[in-house]
Amino acid sequence: MTAKASEVLFNSQTSVAPLGIIALEGAAELGKMIDRYLVSWAQKGGYDIDTLLIKNQCPRFASGDGKGLIESTVRGKDIFIVVDVGNYSCTYQMFGRENYMSPDDHYQDLKRIIQAISGKAHRINVIMPILYGGRQHKRSYRESLDCACALQELQSMGVSNIVTFDAHDPRVHNAIPLMGFDNVIPSYQVLKALLKNVKDLVINKDEFMVVSPDEGALNRNMYYASVLGVDMGMFYKRRDYSKIVDGRNPIVAHEYLGNSMEGKDVFVADDIISSGESVLDIAYALKAKKARRFFAYGTYGLFTNGFEKFDKAYEDGYISGVFGTNLTYRSPELLKRPWFHEVDVSKYIAYFIASINHDVSISTVIDPHEKIKTLLASQAVSYTHLTLPTKLEV
């Protein structure tokens, strides 16, 4: 049995400490969305609160050196710092030139703000949807382990909890075994967006299946196949280990393992769509195997090589839709694409903040499994009235 968020969030008898939200520059939009939910729940609970956001900035000297500045008190508060290390649209001036912020710059600003808190807060929690250095999660030969070292550094600076979403390799938590670490998978939000944007989607074993893009994404796709009650297949990436291109062994081919997908809609989920080459290769392979439609989901849609190839794949019928969250920066150009659909996760983050602030399980205020059951049940009635094409359209 879940409780109303307003009943849990602003129960002064069970909260760890008064709540405060610090959204860094790269996460300002997401921070405002989270704040709206939290303030709404507070007002429903009878509290006169306009905002929980605490103003902050990280100005730069002309030489490029920076500092963290918090503009109001944080004493005794349960602070949640929201940071998007993947926001490449933020800039700063250095020697009169405009520089775009890298993940390193965002992470450095996070540390500056933690320093500015100066030990005055009751507790410091970090909401870092896309983990800093998360893709460098294992060591080959003489390489750094950026993510593991960063997590240990944050722990040494006094951070109590870290909340991330769909970590590239959640085993990085092993670097900080005594620290709070939540790796959140927004499965309900993804399915909700999928059913909302694809009105004629029928989810059953005859019409729909889930395919994992590689062995690394197997667990998340197994979950989708399980809750939806459909078949699952898998691609595995055959790499050329005799070569290294851009720091990685190049993919030679995507080999498929699984049942036939002929005439079915196919859903593929992964944590990151980086260049998008793997997604496109899978799209072409699925069409060759006579899949009806292909829907891809990436928690973080980066599209580092631009959108032109995706535009063409959409126009040619290889891709029917790509879903991505608002957990990292999305350019205006991406949001205009007819094939891109956004998954809003801000309310889910607000639920997590409410839960941590009261040291209760997230299931106290929301149960994702029950939400998915209810969502699928609500769609079941409309499924019986749908007629889908049986002929493959290219």
MIRO-220341 format. One record per residue: residue number from 1; x, y, z of N, C-alpha, C in turn. Coordinates in steps of 0.05 Angstrom, whole numbers, plus 5000, padded with zeros to 4 digits. Example, Ala and Ser with C-alpha at 12.3 -4.5 7.8 and 13.67 -1.06 7.14 Angstrom:
1;5264;4886;5156;5246;4910;5156;5264;4934;5156 .
2;5257;4955;5142;5273;4979;5143;5258;5001;5157 .
# end
This chain:
1;5017;4976;5000;5000;5000;5000;5018;5025;5000 .
2;5014;5043;4980;5030;5067;4979;5014;5090;4991 .
3;5029;5110;5001;5017;5134;5013;5019;5157;4993 .
4;5003;5178;4998;5005;5202;4982;5031;5215;4987 .
5;5043;5227;4965;5069;5239;4968;5068;5262;4988 .
6;5046;5277;4989;5044;5300;5008;5043;5290;5037 .
7;5034;5266;5041;5033;5255;5068;5060;5247;5078 .
8;5077;5238;5060;5104;5229;5067;5124;5252;5066 .
9;5122;5269;5045;5143;5288;5040;5145;5309;5062 .
10;5123;5320;5072;5125;5341;5091;5114;5334;5118 .
11;5120;5310;5126;5114;5301;5153;5139;5308;5170 .
12;5138;5330;5185;5161;5340;5200;5170;5321;5221 .
13;5153;5302;5229;5161;5283;5250;5179;5261;5239 .
14;5178;5256;5213;5193;5234;5201;5215;5243;5182 .
15;5216;5269;5175;5237;5278;5157;5264;5279;5171 .
16;5285;5274;5156;5312;5275;5166;5319;5303;5175 .
17;5312;5323;5157;5318;5351;5162;5302;5367;5141 .
18;5300;5393;5145;5287;5410;5124;5300;5406;5097 .
19;5284;5406;5076;5293;5399;5049;5304;5423;5034 .
20;5325;5420;5019;5336;5441;5002;5347;5429;4976 .
21;5341;5442;4954;5350;5432;4927;5369;5452;4915 .
22;5392;5442;4907;5412;5459;4893;5415;5447;4865 .
23;5405;5461;4844;5408;5452;4817;5431;5468;4804 .
24;5452;5454;4795;5474;5467;4782;5465;5477;4754 .
25;5482;5494;4742;5474;5507;4717;5465;5487;4696 .
26;5479;5465;4692;5472;5446;4672;5446;5432;4676 .
27;5436;5432;4701;5411;5418;4708;5390;5437;4717 .
28;5392;5462;4709;5372;5482;4719;5344;5476;4710 .
29;5340;5467;4685;5313;5461;4675;5302;5437;4690 .
30;5317;5416;4694;5308;5393;4708;5303;5399;4737 .
31;5319;5416;4749;5315;5424;4777;5289;5439;4781 .
32;5282;5456;4763;5256;5471;4765;5233;5452;4763 .
33;5235;5432;4746;5213;5413;4743;5209;5396;4768 .
34;5232;5388;4780;5231;5373;4805;5219;5390;4827 .
35;5227;5415;4828;5218;5434;4849;5188;5438;4847 .
36;5177;5439;4822;5148;5443;4819;5132;5421;4832 .
37;5141;5396;4829;5127;5374;4841;5129;5375;4872 .
38;5153;5380;4882;5157;5381;4911;5141;5403;4924 .
39;5141;5426;4911;5126;5449;4922;5096;5443;4922 .
40;5087;5431;4900;5059;5424;4898;5050;5405;4920 .
41;5067;5385;4926;5061;5366;4948;5062;5381;4975 .
42;5080;5399;4977;5082;5414;5003;5058;5431;5008 .
43;5048;5444;4987;5024;5461;4989;5000;5444;4995 .
44;4998;5420;4983;4976;5403;4989;4977;5393;5018 .
45;5001;5392;5029;5005;5384;5056;5001;5406;5076 .
46;4993;5430;5066;4988;5453;5083;5011;5471;5089 .
47;5033;5468;5074;5057;5484;5079;5057;5508;5059 .
48;5065;5531;5069;5067;5555;5052;5096;5557;5041 .
49;5101;5543;5019;5127;5542;5007;5125;5550;4978 .
50;5142;5569;4969;5142;5577;4941;5163;5562;4925 .
51;5185;5556;4937;5206;5541;4923;5225;5528;4944 .
52;5236;5506;4936;5257;5492;4952;5284;5496;4940 .
53;5285;5510;4917;5311;5514;4904;5327;5535;4918 .
54;5353;5529;4921;5372;5547;4934;5390;5558;4912 .
55;5390;5585;4909;5406;5598;4888;5435;5593;4892 .
56;5449;5588;4870;5477;5582;4870;5490;5590;4844 .
57;5515;5593;4843;5530;5598;4818;5559;5590;4821 .
58;5571;5586;4798;5600;5579;4797;5613;5598;4778 .
59;5618;5623;4786;5630;5643;4768;5659;5636;4762 .
60;5669;5648;4741;5697;5643;4732;5712;5669;4732 .
61;5738;5667;4740;5756;5689;4736;5764;5690;4707 .
62;5776;5712;4698;5784;5715;4670;5804;5694;4662 .
63;5819;5684;4681;5839;5663;4675;5827;5635;4672 .
64;5801;5632;4679;5788;5606;4677;5784;5593;4703 .
65;5798;5603;4724;5793;5592;4751;5764;5597;4760 .
66;5753;5579;4776;5725;5582;4784;5722;5580;4814 .
67;5698;5586;4823;5692;5583;4852;5662;5577;4854 .
68;5654;5563;4876;5626;5558;4881;5615;5578;4901 .
69;5590;5586;4896;5577;5606;4913;5548;5599;4918 .
70;5541;5596;4943;5513;5591;4951;5501;5617;4963 .
71;5478;5625;4953;5468;5652;4959;5449;5653;4983 .
72;5443;5631;4995;5426;5631;5019;5434;5608;5038 .
73;5424;5608;5061;5433;5589;5082;5426;5560;5075 .
74;5444;5542;5082;5439;5514;5080;5442;5500;5107 .
75;5445;5515;5128;5450;5504;5154;5427;5486;5163 .
76;5435;5462;5171;5416;5443;5181;5397;5430;5161 .
77;5402;5435;5135;5383;5424;5115;5393;5398;5103 .
78;5374;5383;5093;5380;5358;5078;5382;5367;5049 .
79;5407;5370;5039;5412;5382;5013;5414;5361;4991 .
80;5400;5366;4969;5401;5349;4945;5412;5366;4922 .
81;5436;5359;4913;5449;5373;4891;5443;5358;4865 .
82;5431;5372;4845;5424;5361;4819;5445;5370;4799 .
83;5458;5352;4785;5479;5359;4766;5477;5342;4741 .
84;5480;5355;4718;5480;5341;4692;5508;5345;4680 .
85;5525;5325;4683;5552;5327;4673;5553;5325;4643 .
86;5531;5318;4630;5530;5315;4601;5520;5339;4586 .
87;5515;5361;4600;5504;5385;4587;5526;5400;4573 .
88;5528;5397;4547;5549;5409;4531;5542;5437;4521 .
89;5518;5447;4529;5510;5474;4519;5519;5496;4537 .
90;5529;5490;4562;5538;5510;4581;5565;5521;4573 .
91;5569;5546;4577;5595;5559;4569;5606;5576;4591 .
92;5632;5582;4589;5645;5602;4607;5666;5616;4591 .
93;5674;5640;4601;5695;5656;4588;5722;5650;4600 .
94;5742;5647;4583;5769;5643;4592;5788;5658;4572 .
95;5802;5678;4583;5820;5695;4566;5804;5707;4542 .
96;5780;5715;4548;5763;5728;4528;5751;5709;4507 .
97;5754;5683;4511;5743;5664;4492;5721;5647;4506 .
98;5701;5640;4490;5679;5624;4500;5686;5594;4499 .
99;5685;5581;4522;5690;5552;4523;5665;5537;4531 .
100;5661;5514;4518;5639;5497;4526;5647;5478;4548 .
101;5629;5474;4567;5635;5458;4591;5635;5428;4584 .
102;5656;5415;4593;5658;5386;4589;5648;5372;4615 .
103;5645;5346;4614;5638;5332;4639;5658;5338;4662 .
104;5683;5342;4655;5703;5349;4676;5696;5376;4689 .
105;5687;5395;4673;5680;5422;4684;5656;5420;4702 .
106;5635;5404;4694;5611;5401;4710;5618;5387;4737 .
107;5635;5367;4735;5642;5353;4760;5658;5371;4778 .
108;5675;5387;4767;5690;5406;4784;5672;5426;4798 .
109;5651;5435;4783;5632;5454;4795;5616;5440;4818 .
110;5610;5415;4814;5597;5400;4836;5614;5400;4861 .
111;5639;5395;4858;5657;5395;4881;5659;5423;4894 .
112;5658;5443;4877;5660;5471;4887;5635;5477;4905 .
113;5612;5468;4896;5587;5473;4911;5588;5458;4938 .
114;5598;5433;4937;5600;5417;4961;5619;5431;4981 .
115;5641;5443;4970;5659;5458;4988;5645;5483;4999 .
116;5629;5496;4983;5615;5520;4992;5596;5515;5014 .
117;5585;5490;5015;5567;5483;5037;5582;5483;5063 .
118;5607;5478;5062;5625;5481;5085;5617;5465;5110 .
119;5605;5442;5106;5598;5426;5129;5574;5436;5145 .
120;5560;5456;5135;5537;5467;5150;5511;5452;5146 .
121;5509;5437;5124;5484;5422;5118;5483;5398;5136 .
122;5458;5389;5142;5454;5365;5158;5464;5341;5142 .
123;5459;5340;5116;5467;5318;5099;5468;5328;5070 .
124;5487;5316;5055;5490;5322;5026;5484;5298;5010 .
125;5465;5301;4991;5459;5280;4972;5463;5290;4943 .
126;5472;5273;4926;5477;5282;4898;5459;5266;4879 .
127;5444;5281;4863;5428;5269;4841;5444;5273;4816 .
128;5457;5252;4806;5474;5253;4782;5463;5233;4763 .
129;5443;5240;4747;5431;5220;4729;5451;5205;4711 .
130;5467;5220;4697;5488;5208;4681;5514;5209;4696 .
131;5525;5187;4704;5548;5186;4722;5573;5197;4708 .
132;5587;5214;4723;5612;5224;4713;5632;5201;4709 .
133;5643;5199;4685;5662;5178;4679;5649;5151;4677 .
134;5623;5149;4675;5609;5124;4677;5616;5104;4654 .
135;5624;5115;4631;5630;5097;4609;5659;5085;4612 .
136;5675;5097;4629;5701;5086;4634;5699;5070;4661 .
137;5686;5047;4659;5678;5032;4682;5696;5008;4688 .
138;5714;5003;4669;5733;4980;4673;5760;4987;4661 .
139;5780;4974;4671;5807;4981;4664;5819;4960;4645 .
140;5830;4969;4623;5845;4952;4605;5874;4963;4602 .
141;5893;4947;4610;5921;4956;4609;5925;4980;4628 .
142;5939;5001;4618;5945;5024;4635;5925;5046;4630 .
143;5901;5043;4642;5879;5063;4639;5870;5072;4666 .
144;5857;5095;4666;5845;5107;4690;5818;5094;4695 .
145;5809;5097;4720;5782;5088;4728;5768;5113;4739 .
146;5759;5130;4721;5749;5156;4728;5725;5155;4747 .
147;5705;5139;4740;5680;5138;4755;5685;5129;4784 .
148;5700;5107;4787;5705;5096;4813;5720;5116;4831 .
149;5740;5130;4819;5755;5150;4835;5737;5173;4842 .
150;5720;5182;4823;5702;5204;4829;5683;5198;4852 .
151;5672;5174;4852;5653;5166;4873;5667;5166;4900 .
152;5692;5155;4901;5707;5155;4925;5713;5183;4935 .
153;5719;5201;4916;5725;5229;4923;5700;5243;4935 .
154;5677;5238;4923;5652;5250;4934;5646;5239;4962 .
155;5652;5214;4966;5648;5202;4993;5666;5216;5013 .
156;5691;5221;5005;5710;5234;5023;5703;5263;5029 .
157;5687;5275;5011;5679;5303;5015;5654;5305;5032 .
158;5642;5282;5040;5620;5283;5058;5593;5277;5046 .
159;5592;5269;5020;5567;5261;5008;5557;5235;5020 .
160;5531;5234;5027;5519;5211;5039;5506;5192;5020 .
161;5493;5203;4999;5478;5187;4980;5482;5197;4952 .
162;5483;5179;4933;5484;5186;4905;5461;5171;4891 .
163;5446;5186;4875;5424;5174;4859;5431;5178;4830 .
164;5433;5156;4815;5438;5157;4787;5417;5141;4772 .
165;5416;5144;4746;5395;5130;4730;5409;5113;4709 .
166;5402;5088;4709;5411;5069;4688;5441;5071;4683 .
167;5456;5066;4704;5485;5067;4702;5496;5048;4681 .
168;5516;5057;4667;5528;5041;4645;5537;5014;4656 .
169;5548;5014;4680;5555;4989;4694;5551;4994;4724 .
170;5529;4985;4735;5522;4990;4763;5542;4978;4783 .
171;5560;4960;4773;5580;4948;4791;5600;4969;4800 .
172;5600;4993;4789;5618;5014;4798;5612;5021;4827 .
173;5588;5014;4836;5581;5018;4865;5600;5004;4883 .
174;5614;4983;4873;5633;4969;4890;5656;4987;4900 .
175;5659;5009;4886;5681;5028;4895;5674;5042;4921 .
176;5648;5043;4927;5639;5057;4952;5618;5039;4967 .
177;5627;5016;4976;5608;4997;4988;5594;5007;5013 .
178;5605;5027;5027;5593;5037;5052;5577;5063;5048 .
179;5572;5070;5023;5558;5095;5017;5532;5089;5003 .
180;5511;5106;5008;5486;5102;4995;5488;5106;4965 .
181;5478;5087;4949;5480;5089;4920;5455;5076;4908 .
182;5439;5092;4894;5415;5081;4881;5418;5084;4851 .
183;5415;5061;4837;5415;5061;4808;5386;5056;4799 .
184;5373;5077;4790;5345;5077;4784;5339;5071;4755 .
185;5321;5054;4749;5313;5048;4722;5284;5058;4718 .
186;5279;5078;4701;5252;5089;4698;5235;5074;4679 .
187;5231;5048;4685;5216;5030;4666;5187;5039;4662 .
188;5174;5046;4684;5146;5055;4681;5143;5079;4664 .
189;5161;5099;4668;5160;5124;4652;5165;5118;4623 .
190;5182;5099;4617;5188;5092;4589;5163;5080;4576 .
191;5151;5060;4589;5128;5047;4578;5104;5066;4575 .
192;5101;5084;4594;5080;5104;4593;5083;5121;4568 .
193;5108;5130;4563;5113;5147;4540;5109;5132;4514 .
194;5117;5106;4514;5114;5089;4490;5085;5086;4483 .
195;5068;5079;4502;5040;5075;4497;5025;5101;4491 .
196;5035;5123;4502;5023;5149;4497;5028;5158;4468 .
197;5052;5153;4458;5060;5164;4432;5054;5144;4409 .
198;5050;5119;4415;5044;5099;4394;5016;5088;4400 .
199;4996;5102;4390;4969;5096;4397;4960;5068;4389 .
200;4971;5058;4366;4961;5032;4356;4979;5009;4365 .
201;4995;5013;4385;5014;4992;4394;4998;4970;4409 .
202;5002;4945;4401;4990;4922;4414;5012;4906;4426 .
203;5010;4902;4452;5031;4887;4466;5022;4859;4474 .
204;5029;4840;4458;5025;4811;4464;5046;4795;4448 .
205;5047;4770;4453;5069;4753;4440;5067;4752;4410 .
206;5043;4756;4400;5039;4754;4371;5046;4780;4356 .
207;5045;4802;4370;5049;4828;4357;5073;4844;4366 .
208;5086;4835;4387;5107;4852;4399;5129;4835;4412 .
209;5154;4844;4410;5175;4830;4424;5197;4850;4432 .
210;5213;4842;4451;5235;4858;4461;5261;4845;4452 .
211;5280;4862;4443;5306;4852;4434;5328;4868;4448 .
212;5347;4854;4460;5370;4868;4473;5391;4874;4452 .
213;5402;4899;4452;5421;4907;4432;5448;4893;4435 .
214;5454;4884;4460;5479;4869;4465;5477;4855;4492 .
215;5498;4841;4500;5497;4826;4525;5497;4845;4549 .
216;5509;4869;4546;5509;4888;4568;5482;4899;4576 .
217;5464;4899;4557;5436;4910;4562;5416;4888;4567 .
218;5426;4863;4571;5409;4840;4574;5389;4842;4597 .
219;5399;4851;4620;5382;4851;4644;5359;4871;4641 .
220;5364;4895;4631;5343;4915;4628;5322;4906;4608 .
221;5330;4893;4587;5311;4883;4567;5296;4859;4576 .
222;5309;4842;4592;5295;4819;4604;5273;4829;4622 .
223;5277;4851;4636;5256;4862;4654;5232;4870;4637 .
224;5237;4885;4615;5215;4894;4598;5200;4870;4587 .
225;5214;4850;4577;5201;4827;4566;5185;4812;4587 .
226;5195;4811;4612;5181;4797;4633;5155;4811;4641 .
227;5157;4838;4646;5132;4852;4655;5112;4854;4633 .
228;5121;4853;4608;5102;4855;4585;5092;4828;4576 .
229;5105;4807;4585;5097;4780;4578;5101;4773;4549 .
230;5124;4782;4537;5129;4777;4509;5156;4763;4506 .
231;5161;4754;4481;5187;4740;4476;5210;4760;4474 .
232;5234;4749;4477;5257;4766;4476;5279;4754;4459 .
233;5293;4770;4444;5316;4762;4429;5340;4779;4437 .
234;5363;4773;4425;5387;4788;4432;5407;4790;4408 .
235;5419;4813;4405;5441;4816;4387;5467;4815;4403 .
236;5487;4804;4392;5514;4807;4405;5533;4819;4384 .
237;5550;4836;4395;5568;4852;4378;5593;4836;4373 .
238;5598;4829;4348;5623;4816;4340;5643;4837;4334 .
239;5664;4838;4351;5684;4860;4349;5711;4849;4337 .
240;5726;4868;4326;5752;4861;4316;5772;4870;4337 .
241;5781;4850;4353;5799;4855;4375;5828;4860;4367 .
242;5833;4858;4341;5860;4864;4331;5865;4894;4326 .
243;5843;4909;4327;5844;4938;4322;5832;4954;4344 .
244;5841;4979;4347;5830;4998;4366;5824;5024;4350 .
245;5799;5032;4350;5790;5056;4336;5776;5074;4356 .
246;5786;5098;4360;5775;5117;4380;5774;5104;4408 .
247;5795;5089;4414;5797;5077;4441;5780;5052;4445 .
248;5768;5041;4423;5751;5018;4426;5756;4998;4403 .
249;5750;4973;4408;5751;4953;4387;5727;4956;4369 .
250;5731;4960;4343;5708;4966;4325;5689;4942;4323 .
251;5663;4948;4319;5643;4927;4316;5643;4918;4287 .
252;5645;4892;4282;5646;4881;4255;5617;4875;4246 .
253;5601;4863;4264;5574;4856;4256;5557;4852;4281 .
254;5530;4855;4278;5511;4849;4299;5498;4822;4292 .
255;5503;4802;4308;5491;4775;4304;5467;4772;4321 .
256;5445;4760;4310;5420;4758;4325;5416;4730;4336 .
257;5406;4728;4361;5398;4703;4373;5370;4706;4383 .
258;5352;4688;4375;5325;4690;4385;5304;4681;4366 .
259;5278;4683;4374;5256;4675;4357;5252;4694;4334 .
260;5235;4686;4315;5229;4702;4292;5214;4727;4301 .
261;5220;4750;4288;5207;4775;4293;5190;4784;4269 .
262;5186;4767;4251;5171;4774;4227;5143;4783;4234 .
263;5136;4807;4224;5109;4818;4228;5105;4830;4255 .
264;5125;4832;4272;5122;4842;4299;5134;4870;4302 .
265;5123;4885;4321;5136;4910;4330;5158;4902;4349 .
266;5182;4915;4347;5205;4908;4363;5213;4932;4380 .
267;5219;4927;4405;5228;4948;4424;5256;4941;4434 .
268;5274;4960;4432;5302;4956;4441;5309;4978;4461 .
269;5319;4970;4484;5326;4989;4505;5356;4988;4511 .
270;5368;5012;4514;5396;5013;4522;5400;5037;4540 .
271;5423;5040;4552;5428;5062;4571;5435;5087;4555 .
272;5452;5085;4535;5462;5109;4520;5459;5104;4490 .
273;5449;5124;4477;5452;5126;4447;5473;5147;4443 .
274;5497;5138;4437;5520;5157;4434;5521;5167;4405 .
275;5536;5154;4388;5536;5162;4360;5511;5152;4346 .
276;5500;5130;4357;5476;5119;4345;5481;5098;4323 .
277;5506;5093;4318;5513;5074;4296;5502;5046;4303 .
278;5504;5037;4328;5494;5011;4336;5464;5009;4332 .
279;5450;5030;4340;5421;5031;4337;5413;5028;4307 .
280;5427;5043;4290;5421;5042;4262;5427;5015;4250 .
281;5450;5003;4258;5456;4976;4249;5434;4956;4256 .
282;5424;4958;4281;5403;4941;4290;5377;4946;4274 .
283;5372;4971;4269;5348;4978;4253;5348;4965;4226 .
284;5371;4966;4212;5373;4953;4186;5371;4923;4188 .
285;5382;4912;4209;5381;4882;4213;5353;4873;4219 .
286;5338;4889;4235;5311;4882;4242;5293;4883;4217 .
287;5297;4903;4201;5280;4905;4176;5286;4881;4157 .
288;5312;4873;4156;5319;4850;4139;5306;4825;4149 .
289;5300;4824;4175;5287;4800;4187;5257;4804;4188 .
290;5247;4824;4173;5218;4829;4168;5203;4838;4193 .
291;5217;4852;4211;5202;4864;4234;5184;4886;4223 .
292;5161;4890;4236;5142;4909;4226;5151;4938;4232 .
293;5155;4944;4257;5165;4970;4265;5186;4967;4287 .
294;5203;4987;4288;5225;4987;4307;5224;5012;4325 .
295;5223;5008;4351;5224;5030;4370;5248;5026;4388 .
296;5265;5047;4389;5289;5046;4405;5286;5065;4429 .
297;5298;5056;4451;5299;5073;4475;5327;5075;4486 .
298;5336;5099;4491;5362;5103;4505;5357;5123;4527 .
299;5364;5116;4552;5360;5134;4574;5373;5161;4568 .
300;5397;5160;4556;5411;5185;4549;5415;5186;4518 .
301;5400;5202;4505;5402;5205;4476;5422;5227;4470 .
302;5447;5220;4464;5468;5240;4460;5471;5247;4431 .
303;5469;5228;4412;5471;5233;4384;5495;5250;4377 .
304;5518;5240;4384;5543;5255;4381;5551;5260;4352 .
305;5540;5244;4334;5546;5247;4305;5524;5261;4290 .
306;5506;5274;4305;5484;5289;4291;5460;5271;4286 .
307;5441;5282;4271;5415;5270;4268;5409;5261;4239 .
308;5426;5267;4220;5420;5263;4192;5414;5234;4186 .
309;5431;5216;4196;5427;5187;4190;5401;5177;4202 .
310;5393;5187;4226;5368;5180;4238;5344;5191;4222 .
311;5347;5215;4212;5326;5227;4195;5321;5209;4171 .
312;5342;5200;4158;5339;5184;4134;5328;5156;4141 .
313;5337;5145;4164;5326;5119;4172;5297;5120;4178 .
314;5288;5143;4190;5260;5147;4196;5244;5150;4170 .
315;5254;5166;4152;5240;5171;4126;5238;5145;4110 .
316;5259;5128;4112;5259;5103;4096;5244;5081;4110 .
317;5233;5086;4134;5217;5066;4148;5233;5046;4164 .
318;5259;5051;4169;5274;5032;4185;5270;5037;4215 .
319;5265;5061;4223;5260;5069;4251;5233;5082;4252 .
320;5216;5073;4272;5190;5085;4275;5189;5105;4298 .
321;5209;5103;4316;5209;5122;4339;5233;5117;4356 .
322;5244;5139;4368;5266;5137;4387;5258;5152;4412 .
323;5261;5139;4435;5253;5151;4460;5278;5156;4477 .
324;5277;5179;4491;5299;5186;4509;5289;5204;4531 .
325;5302;5203;4554;5293;5218;4577;5303;5247;4577 .
326;5292;5262;4596;5301;5290;4600;5321;5291;4623 .
327;5336;5269;4628;5355;5268;4649;5382;5281;4641 .
328;5386;5287;4616;5409;5301;4606;5400;5321;4585 .
329;5418;5338;4577;5412;5359;4558;5403;5348;4531 .
330;5381;5359;4520;5371;5352;4494;5371;5378;4478 .
331;5384;5379;4455;5385;5403;4439;5358;5410;4427 .
332;5353;5435;4421;5328;5443;4408;5325;5428;4381 .
333;5347;5423;4368;5345;5408;4342;5335;5380;4346 .
334;5343;5367;4368;5333;5340;4373;5304;5340;4380 .
335;5295;5359;4396;5267;5360;4405;5248;5365;4382 .
336;5258;5376;4360;5241;5382;4336;5238;5357;4318 .
337;5254;5337;4323;5253;5313;4305;5227;5298;4309 .
338;5214;5291;4287;5188;5277;4289;5191;5249;4300 .
339;5215;5237;4298;5219;5210;4308;5227;5209;4337 .
340;5233;5232;4350;5242;5232;4378;5219;5237;4397 .
341;5217;5221;4418;5196;5225;4438;5210;5226;4466 .
342;5202;5246;4481;5215;5250;4507;5201;5235;4529 .
343;5217;5224;4547;5207;5210;4571;5214;5228;4595 .
344;5193;5238;4608;5196;5257;4631;5200;5240;4657 .
345;5223;5245;4670;5230;5230;4694;5231;5248;4718 .
346;5224;5273;4715;5227;5293;4737;5209;5285;4761 .
347;5185;5275;4757;5168;5268;4779;5179;5245;4794 .
348;5191;5226;4780;5203;5203;4793;5226;5211;4811 .
349;5242;5231;4801;5264;5241;4818;5253;5254;4843 .
350;5231;5269;4840;5219;5282;4863;5210;5261;4884 .
351;5199;5238;4874;5191;5217;4892;5216;5206;4907 .
352;5238;5203;4893;5262;5193;4906;5272;5212;4927 .
353;5272;5238;4920;5281;5258;4940;5263;5257;4965 .
354;5237;5254;4961;5218;5253;4983;5224;5228;5000 .
355;5230;5206;4987;5235;5181;5002;5261;5183;5018 .
356;5282;5192;5005;5308;5194;5019;5307;5214;5042 .
357;5292;5236;5038;5289;5256;5059;5275;5245;5084 .
358;5260;5224;5080;5246;5212;5103;5257;5184;5110 .
359;5279;5176;5097;5291;5150;5102;5271;5127;5100 .
360;5255;5129;5078;5236;5107;5073;5240;5096;5045 .
361;5230;5072;5040;5232;5060;5014;5216;5076;4993 .
362;5225;5076;4969;5211;5090;4947;5183;5078;4944 .
363;5180;5052;4950;5154;5039;4947;5134;5050;4966 .
364;5143;5065;4986;5124;5078;5005;5106;5098;4990 .
365;5118;5112;4970;5102;5132;4956;5096;5124;4927 .
366;5111;5106;4916;5104;5096;4889;5116;5068;4885 .
367;5100;5051;4874;5108;5024;4868;5108;5021;4837 .
368;5132;5022;4824;5134;5021;4795;5120;4996;4783 .
369;5123;4973;4797;5111;4948;4786;5081;4950;4785 .
370;5069;4961;4806;5040;4964;4806;5031;4985;4785 .
371;5047;5006;4782;5041;5026;4762;5041;5014;4734 .
372;5060;4996;4729;5062;4984;4702;5038;4966;4698 .
373;5030;4950;4719;5006;4933;4716;4981;4949;4710 .
374;4978;4971;4724;4955;4989;4720;4956;5001;4692 .
375;4979;5009;4683;4982;5021;4656;4975;5001;4635 .
376;4984;4976;4637;4978;4956;4617;4949;4948;4617 .
377;4937;4947;4642;4909;4940;4644;4891;4962;4631 .
378;4900;4987;4634;4884;5009;4622;4885;5009;4592 .
379;4907;4997;4581;4909;4995;4552;4896;4971;4540 .
380;4891;4951;4557;4880;4925;4547;4854;4928;4533 .
381;4837;4946;4542;4810;4950;4530;4812;4960;4502 .
382;4831;4979;4498;4833;4991;4471;4846;4972;4451 .
383;4862;4952;4461;4876;4934;4443;4856;4918;4426 .
384;4833;4911;4437;4814;4894;4422;4802;4909;4399 .
385;4804;4935;4398;4792;4951;4377;4812;4960;4356 .
386;4837;4951;4358;4858;4959;4339;4861;4939;4317 .
387;4867;4949;4293;4874;4932;4270;4900;4941;4259 .
388;4921;4924;4260;4947;4932;4251;4953;4920;4224 .
389;4969;4934;4207;4976;4922;4181;4992;4897;4184 .
390;4987;4877;4167;5002;4852;4168;5024;4852;4147 .
391;5023;4870;4128;5043;4871;4107;5065;4889;4115 .
392;5090;4881;4110;5113;4897;4117;5114;4922;4100 .
393;5118;4945;4113;5120;4970;4099;5149;4980;4101 .
394;5160;4987;4079;5188;4997;4078;5188;5026;4069 .
# end
